[in-house]
């Protein structure tokens, strides 16, 4: 009996770094029709349900695949594609490049409702309780009823910038306050019930690229948010005053762990900062392009590189332990299932990959491909 219990413990034990191997399980294209253009096809992170994985591209639509086999379950064609999607209960919600906002049944891909916005949308909507909060490409925040798409209220950012790169964030809601970034470089706190402004802070002061692209991260003491070509800021929640700033621009959210901030900068580096002061502690250099959001997975840090591929580093010493290049790079952040030790990510060509982390005793040759 003791031997049997020990064996069961070993089978259920989480993957350790010493004997881990990264196994490519399957890959599938998200494209509905062949496309041979030179534009970047995919900026969307895969979205996971219990049995399905959803991936859209920036060309022609959205597909749902089985997580176990990669088999296609359904497809939904959208002109000019999509870049951000949110799964809520048994529905998927997204704004698209065709100027509409969609609600689909997640199991079938059938349209539940759709709403015209007359502008493209690039970001994932925020869905809480009965409401959808979504910033569209016309620098407008829409709040919808998630059941039928009826508009609750709308907030348009009156200021306009001369030039924008992406300029949209997913709003964050805490204690009845919405925190939203805009394409003109301003960052605002709004009353979530009616959209009234509580405070506003300009954090994008570059003459050309003012965008606040990064979805903010809220800590106990501050809001961490960056502008595209300016800096990363730690802002006071009550009034937007600057607690500290780190003078490197970025377009990704930060990852916070053990009082450290992991930040992908616009100059192709990863900076690790002290949360309390913003002091630079360490740098990860020689990246292949720009890094996506850095995410934890047990003893690892996982991210993509825009001109490279999927990268996994040792969380303690930051040394690279695994890399897989799909061709033209990985621009969107990987999606992790830490319970099943699965990594889902998409290439810039719109191809979805699933990699598993396995130990050597259960992993067949070849281990890393």
N, C-alpha and C positions, 0 to 999 in steps of 0.2 A: 504493500500500500504506500509506504514512504517513497519507494522508487517511482510509482505511478504519479503521485502528487508532485514530485520533483520534475518529472517529465512534462506534466501539464503546465507547471510554472514556467519552464523554459520556453514552451511553445507560445505562451501568452505574454512573455516579457517583451517590453518595447525594444526596438532596434537600437543597439549601441553603436557608437562610432567606430569601435575597433574592428568589427567584422561586417560593416555595412557595405552593400553594393547597390548601385543604381541601375534598375532594369527597365528598359523600354518595353512597355506592354503593347501599345498600339498607337497609331497616328491616323488622323482622318482630316480631309479638307472641309472647311466650312463653306467653300464656294459652291453656289448652285449651278453656275455655268462657267466654262473655262474662261480665264482672264489672263491676258498676256501684257497688260500695261505695266508701267513703271511706278505707279503710285503705291504707297504703303497700304496694304490691304487690311491690316488688323491692328487695332489699338485696344481691343476688348479683352479683359480677363475672363477666363471661363467661370461659369456660375454652376454650382453643384446643388442638386437635390439628392434625396436618398438613393435613387436609382439612375438618374439622368445627369448629363452635363450639357450645358447650353453654351454655344459659341456663335457670335455673329461676326461679320466682316464689314469693311467699309465700302464694299462694292455692290453686293446684291442680296444680302439677307441673313437669315438666322437658321441654325440647325440644332436639333436635340439628338444626342447620342446616348446609348446605353453605357453606363460607366464600366460595367464588367467586360464587355466585348468591343465597345466602340461602334456597334451597329447603329445605323441611322434610324431614328424613330419617326421624326417628322422634319419638314423644312418649311420655311415661310419666306417668301420672296419680298424684298423691300428695295426699291430703287435707291441707290446710293448708300444702302446698308445702315449699320448702326455701330455704336461704340460702347454703349453702357446699358446694362439690363439689371433689373432687380427681381428676384423671386420672392413672392409673398404668398404663403399658404399654397394653393393650387393654381396660382396665376403668375405669369411673367409680365412685367411692365417695362416699357422702354420708349424713348423718343428716338426718331430715326432721321435719316438724311433726306427723306421725301417730304418732310414738313408735318408729319403726323406723329401723334403719341398713341401707342397701342397698349391694349390689355389682351393677352392671349391665354387660353387654357394651356397649362404647362404640360399636360399629358398628351394633347392632340395637336396643338398649334392652331386651333380654331380661334377666330377673332371673337372676343367677348364684347369689346367696344373699342372705338378709336376716335380720336379727337384731332381736329386740324389746328396746328399752331402757326402755320404759314412760315416756318423757319426750321432749319435743321437743328438737331439736338445731339450733343456729344457725350453727355455725362449720365451716370447712373442716377435714377431718381431715389430719393429717400422716402420710405414708406413706414409710417408709424400709426398705429391704431387704424382709423378710417380714412387717413389722408395721405396723399401723394404730394411731395415737395420736389419740384423739378425746375432747374434753371435751363432755359433754352438759348439758342444761338443769337437771339435778338436782345440779349442782356435783360431778360425778364424772368422773374421767379413766378411760377404758376403753382397754385395749390388746388388739387382736384379731390373730389370724392372718389375713393378707389373702387367703389362698387359700380358706378355708372359714368365716371368721367366728368361730372358736373363741376364747374369752376366755383371754388369757395372764395378765393381772393387772388389778386394779381399785384405784383410789385415790379415796376420797371425802373431800372437804374438810369436816371436822366443823363448822367455824364457820359460822354462818348470819348473813346480814345482814337488817336490817329491811326494806330496799327495794332493788331492783335494776333497772337499766335494761336491760342485756343480759348482762353479766357472764360472758362466755366468750371465751377466746383460743384460737388455734391454737398448740399447743405447739411449741417449738423445741428441737432436739436437737443437742448438740455434745459430742464427746469422752465419750460415754456418759452425759451429764447432760441431763435434760429440764427446760426452764424453762417454768413454767405460771403464768398468772394466774387469780384466782378472783373470784367475785361479792362476797365479803365484804371485798375490798380487799387480800388478801394475795397475795404473789408468791413462788413456791417453786422451789427446785432439787431435783430428784428423781433417784435412781438409775434409769436407764432399764431396767435388767434386772428390778427388783423393786418399784419405786415407793417405796423408802425415802427419807425426807426427808433432804436434806443440809443445807439451810438454808431459812429462811422470813423474809420481810420484809414488814411491813405498809406499803403505799404509798397506800392509800385511806383517809384519815382524816376524810372528810366524814361527817356524821351520817346522811345519807339515801342519797347515791349513792356507794357505795364501789367500784363495779365496776372491775376491771382488764380492759378490753375489748380493748385493743390487743395485737396479736401482737408479742412483743418482737423487737428487732433487736440482733444481737450484733456488736460491733466487736472489734478486737484487745484493747482494754483494758476494755471495760465492756458492760453490758446496758442498752439504751435502751428504757424501757417507761413508759407513762403510766397513770394511773387516771382515771376518768371526771370527777370533780369536784374533783381535787386538784392534781396536778402531773405533769410529765415528769421522770423520774429517770434518772440514770446510775448504775447499781449495779455494785459490784465482783463479778466472777464467782465469786470464791473464797468469799465469805462474805455477800454481799448488802449490804454497807455502802454508804452513799450517798457517791458522789464529788462529785456536784452535783445540783441540782434546779432546775427552771424552773416557777414557781408558776402554771401555767395547765393546767387539765385538758384531756383529749382522749380520743378513742375510736379513733383511727387509728394505724397504725404510722407510723414516721418514715422518711424517705429521707435517706441519708447520702452525700455526695459532696464530695471535695476538702476534707475536714476541716470540713464544714458539715453541720448537721442541719436538715432542712426538716420542720416540725411544724405540723399542722393543729390549731388549738386550739378549745376548746369555746365561746369567745366570738366565733367567726366571723372569725378572722384566721389568717394563715399566718406563723409566726415562723421566722426563719433564725438558728440559733445556732452558736456556736463549739463544735466537738466536744470539745475538750480541757477547756474551762472552763464551758460552758453559757451563756456571755455572749451576750446578745441583740445580733445584728448588724443585722438588717433586719426589717421587717414588710411584709406585703401586707395592705392594709385594704380595706374596702368590698366584702366578699364578699357574695354572695347566699345567705345561710344558712351552713352548715358545709361546709368543704372535705373532699373525700375524700383518700386517700393521694396525695401529689404524686409523679409519676414522670417520669424523664428520657426524651427521645426526640430524639437529636441535639442541635440548638441550642435545643430547646424543653423546657418543663415542662408536663405535662398532668395535669389533675385534673377532678373534677366538683364542682358546688356544689348543695347539697340543695334550694335554692329557685331555682336558676338552670338551668345546663346544663353542657355540656362546655366547658372553658376551656383555652386554650393560651397560654402566656406565653413571651416571650424569656428564655432562661436567663441571659443576662448582665445585662440591665437590668430584668428582671421585668415589662416592659410587656406588656399583653395584645395578642396578635396575631390571635386568633380566638376566637369564642364561638358556640355553637349551643344554643338552648333547646328542649327537646322538650315543654315544657308544665309539668309539676309538679316538675321538678327532677331531679337526678342524685345519688342517695345512695350508690350503690356505686362503687367505684374502677374506672376504665376499665382495659381490658386492651390492651397494646400489642404489636404485632409490629414490632420496630425494623428487621428485615431487609427486610420488604416495605412498610414505611412505612404500616401499617394501624392504625387505632384502632377498637376495639370497646367499646361501652358500652351501658348499659341505663338507661332512664328509670324513674321511680318507678311508672309504670303498667305496667312489665314489658315494654316494647318494646326490642328489640335493634337497635342501629344499627351500621353499618360506615361509617367515613370513611377515605379514603385521602389521603395527602399527596403531591401531584404538582407537577411544575414546570410553568411556564406554557406551554412548547412542546408538552407532551403532554396538556394538560388542556383539554377542551372547555368552552364556556360552557353553563350558569352555573358558576362555579368553586366557590362556597362553599355551594351548596344541593343 
